[in-house]
């Protein structure tokens, strides 16, 4: 996930919206396939919250900056 996050930051830095969209989609797919769905009534703290798949590129510029979503 950290590698995808870093690549998404780089895509935003390059102003590569298509590249960012592909990487964002891969991040969401990874969480969907490897993550564990919690019951709707269970709340737990999360280290990282991924933006929704329909994030605008302008919004992504503020979310995927610096170290990105995951600081390593």
N, C-alpha and C positions, 0 to 999 in steps of 0.2 A: 504494500500500500504506500509506503514511504517513497519508493521509487516512482510510482505513478504520480504521486503528489508533486515530487520534484520536477518530473517531466511536464506536468500541467503548469507549474509556475514558469518553467522555461518557455512553454508555448505562449502563455500570456505575455511574458516579457518580449517575445518575438512578434507579438500582435497576430498570432496564428490562431484565429478563432476555430477553424476546422480541426486543427490538431488538438486544441483544448477540448472541444466537444467530444472527440474520440476518447481522449484520456479520462475525461469526467465520466463518460459512459462506462469505461472499463472499471473505474473505481466503484461505481454503483453496482455493477454486475458482480464484482468481487465480494462486496459486502452481502449482496443478495444470495450468492452461492455458498459462501463460507461462514456467514454470520448466523447467529441463532436468534430467531424471532422470539421476543418476550410477549407474555400476555398483555393485552391492552391496558389492564389495570395495574401493571407493575412499572414503577418508576425507579430507574437507577442512574447514577452518574455516568457520563460518557466522556472519554478523553477527546474524542473527535466527533463532530457532527458534519456529515457531508451535506453540501448544498443540494437542493433538488435538481433533477435532470433538466428542468426548464430555466435554470439560472441564466440571466442575460450575460453577455460578454462584458458589459460595463460593470455588473455586479461582481463577476469573476475577477476583474482587475483588482478589486479591493480584498477579496477573499484569498486569492492565490498570489500573494505578494510576499516578498522576503523569504521566510522559511516555509511558507505555504500553510496548509492546515495542520501538518504534522511537524513539530519541531524535533529535530534529532540531535 
